[in-house]
């Protein structure tokens, strides 16, 4: 049976931890090759050693505008082409109306919104030479409004959603698909630590109120990665400009009572 991304080359930003790491691993398990990106060389090298020749890594701080083109160039230099881009890297810095200063706003916009746009520019240039490609933007349910303490983060994910829909309209005739998944509450190691710092007890993920997790648990990063790789593949068909919610209940029109 053919694997979902057989022989395809995928660049995944922010892939040394969390959802991005599991996406990278899933790409390789589905027959693809992956360029891992992060800021920790030790962690990137460790993952590549595990995945073997199907993986390589490149480093770079997405606050620097030039890094976007550098990542795409590094992918092509290593594997000879680029077939897909996953804009996954993001800062999840807490902030509300009172604590959102100019420095924080500019930093989150640079990494969460400007970098995906610049990466898309660079990837699309390569896709045009190759005759097509696919982009999956990893958004968030917070794009629909967001939590009080995630004001600027939520704004950046809302902007990403608009970018996805806008660009899909104009690139579809060039064989380039762009879709976004808005991810719900997911149990990454980082999320475990964040919620403990926010005041929850260690092991909080074993006792989540039913209104937040009707299934009795929240999503695993492996489950989210499976969705990402599906949208990278031909199995998704010609779907383009879609915003797909990975959540356990409808975010619009939900009745919070049991």
C-alpha positions in Angstrom: 0.0 0.0 0.0 1.4 3.4 -1.0 2.2 5.6 1.9 0.7 9.1 2.2 3.7 11.2 1.3 5.9 8.7 -0.5 9.2 10.3 -1.7 8.0 13.8 -0.9 10.1 16.4 0.8 8.5 18.4 3.6 9.9 21.3 5.5 8.3 21.5 9.0 9.1 24.6 11.1 9.3 24.3 14.9 9.8 20.6 14.6 12.3 19.8 17.4 9.4 19.7 20.0 5.7 19.3 20.4 3.3 18.9 17.4 6.0 19.8 14.9 8.3 17.0 16.1 5.4 14.4 15.7 4.6 15.8 12.3 8.2 15.3 11.2 8.2 11.7 12.5 4.9 11.0 10.8 6.2 12.3 7.5 9.1 9.9 7.6 6.8 7.0 8.7 4.6 7.8 5.7 7.5 7.5 3.2 8.6 11.1 3.0 11.7 13.0 3.8 11.7 15.9 6.2 13.7 19.0 7.0 13.5 19.6 10.7 13.8 23.2 12.0 14.4 24.6 15.4 16.8 26.5 17.5 18.3 23.7 19.6 21.0 22.0 17.5 21.4 19.2 20.1 17.7 18.3 20.0 17.5 18.6 16.2 20.6 16.3 15.8 19.1 13.8 18.2 15.9 13.5 16.1 17.7 13.3 12.8 19.9 10.5 14.2 16.7 8.6 15.1 15.1 9.1 11.7 18.1 8.5 9.6 18.8 9.6 6.0 15.1 10.6 5.5 15.7 13.6 7.8 18.0 16.5 8.0 17.9 19.7 10.1 18.5 23.4 9.8 18.5 26.0 12.5 17.2 29.6 12.6 15.4 32.2 14.6 12.2 33.1 12.7 12.3 36.6 14.1 15.0 37.2 11.5 13.2 37.8 8.1 16.0 36.3 6.1 15.6 32.9 7.8 12.5 32.0 5.8 14.4 31.9 2.5 17.3 30.2 4.2 15.1 27.3 5.4 13.7 26.7 2.0 17.1 26.9 0.4 18.5 24.5 2.9 15.7 22.0 2.2 16.4 22.1 -1.6 20.1 22.0 -1.1 19.8 18.8 1.0 17.0 16.9 -0.8 17.0 18.5 -4.3 13.4 19.8 -4.1 10.6 20.8 -1.7 7.1 19.4 -2.1 5.4 20.7 1.1 5.7 23.3 3.8 4.2 23.0 7.3 4.1 26.4 9.0 4.0 25.1 12.6 6.5 27.2 14.6 4.8 29.7 17.0 5.3 31.5 20.2 2.6 30.8 22.8 3.5 33.7 25.1 0.7 34.6 27.6 -0.7 38.2 27.4 -3.9 40.1 27.9 -5.0 43.6 27.1 -3.1 45.0 30.1 0.2 43.1 29.6 0.4 43.2 25.8 3.2 45.7 25.1 4.7 46.7 21.8 7.8 44.5 22.2 5.6 41.4 22.9 3.2 42.2 20.0 6.1 42.7 17.5 7.8 39.5 18.6 4.7 37.3 18.3 3.7 38.8 15.0 7.2 38.3 13.6 7.3 34.6 14.5 3.6 33.5 14.3 2.5 35.6 11.3 5.2 37.3 9.3 7.5 34.2 9.2 4.7 32.0 7.8 4.0 34.6 5.1 7.7 34.8 4.2 8.1 31.1 4.2 5.1 30.8 2.0 6.7 33.3 -0.4 9.9 31.3 -0.6 8.2 27.9 -0.9 5.8 29.2 -3.6 8.8 30.3 -5.7 10.1 26.8 -5.6 6.7 25.2 -6.2 6.3 27.2 -9.3 9.5 25.9 -10.8 8.4 22.3 -9.9 4.8 22.6 -11.0 3.0 22.6 -7.7 3.2 22.0 -4.0 1.2 22.0 -0.8 1.2 24.1 2.4 -0.4 23.3 5.7 -0.7 26.1 8.3 -1.0 25.0 11.9 -3.4 27.4 13.4 -5.4 27.3 16.6 -9.0 27.2 17.8 -8.0 30.5 19.5 -8.1 32.1 16.0 -11.9 32.2 16.5 -11.6 34.5 19.5 -9.2 33.0 22.0 -8.6 33.0 25.7 -8.2 36.1 27.9 -4.5 35.4 28.5 -3.8 34.7 24.8 -4.8 38.0 23.2 -1.8 38.6 20.8 -1.3 34.9 20.1 -5.0 34.6 19.1 -4.7 37.6 16.9 -1.7 36.1 15.0 -3.6 32.8 14.4 -6.6 34.8 13.2 -4.3 36.6 10.7 -2.9 33.2 9.6 -6.4 32.0 8.9 -7.1 35.0 6.7 -3.8 34.5 4.9 -4.7 30.9 4.2 -8.0 31.8 2.6 -6.6 34.7 0.7 -3.7 32.9 -0.9 -5.6 29.8 -1.7 -7.8 31.7 -4.0 -4.9 33.0 -6.1 -2.5 30.1 -6.1 -5.0 27.2 -6.8 -4.6 27.6 -10.6 -0.8 27.0 -10.2 -1.3 23.6 -8.6 -0.6 24.9 -5.1 -2.9 24.0 -2.3 -3.0 25.8 1.1 -5.1 24.7 4.0 -5.1 25.3 7.7 -5.9 23.2 10.7 -7.1 25.0 13.8 -5.9 22.8 16.6 -7.7 22.4 19.9 -6.3 21.6 23.3 -3.4 19.2 22.8 -1.2 17.5 25.4 2.3 18.4 24.4 5.1 18.4 27.0 5.2 22.2 26.7 1.4 22.4 27.4 1.8 20.3 30.5 4.4 22.7 31.9 2.5 25.8 30.9 -0.6 24.8 32.7 1.4 23.9 35.8 2.9 27.3 35.7 -0.6 28.7 35.3 -1.5 27.1 38.6 -2.8 23.6 37.8 -1.5 20.6 39.7 0.9 18.1 38.2 -1.2 15.4 36.4 -4.0 17.9 35.6 -4.4 16.2 32.2 -5.9 13.2 34.0 -8.8 15.1 35.3 -10.1 17.6 32.7 -13.7 18.9 33.0 -16.1 17.3 30.5 -17.0 20.6 29.0 -13.5 20.9 27.7 -13.0 17.2 26.8 -16.2 15.3 26.2 -14.0 12.3 25.2 -12.4 12.3 28.7 -9.1 13.5 27.4 -7.6 16.1 25.1 -5.7 15.4 21.9 -2.3 13.8 21.7 0.3 15.4 19.4 0.4 12.2 17.4 -3.3 12.6 16.5 -2.7 16.1 15.3 0.3 15.0 13.3 -1.8 12.4 11.5 -4.2 15.2 10.4 -1.3 17.4 9.2 0.1 14.6 7.1 -3.3 13.8 5.6 -3.7 17.4 4.4 -0.2 17.2 2.9 -1.1 14.2 0.9 -3.2 13.5 -2.3 -5.7 11.7 -0.1 -7.1 15.2 0.8 -8.0 15.6 -2.9 -8.2 19.1 -4.4 -9.5 20.7 -1.2 -8.0 24.1 -0.9 -8.5 27.1 1.3 -10.1 25.0 4.0 -9.9 25.8 7.7 -10.3 22.5 9.5 -11.0 22.4 13.2 -9.4 19.7 15.3 -11.8 19.8 18.3 -14.2 17.6 20.2 -17.2 19.9 19.8 -18.4 22.7 17.4 -16.8 25.9 18.4 -19.6 27.9 16.8 -23.0 27.5 18.3 -21.8 25.3 21.1 -24.1 24.9 24.2 -21.7 24.6 27.1 -24.2 22.7 29.3 -24.3 18.9 29.4 
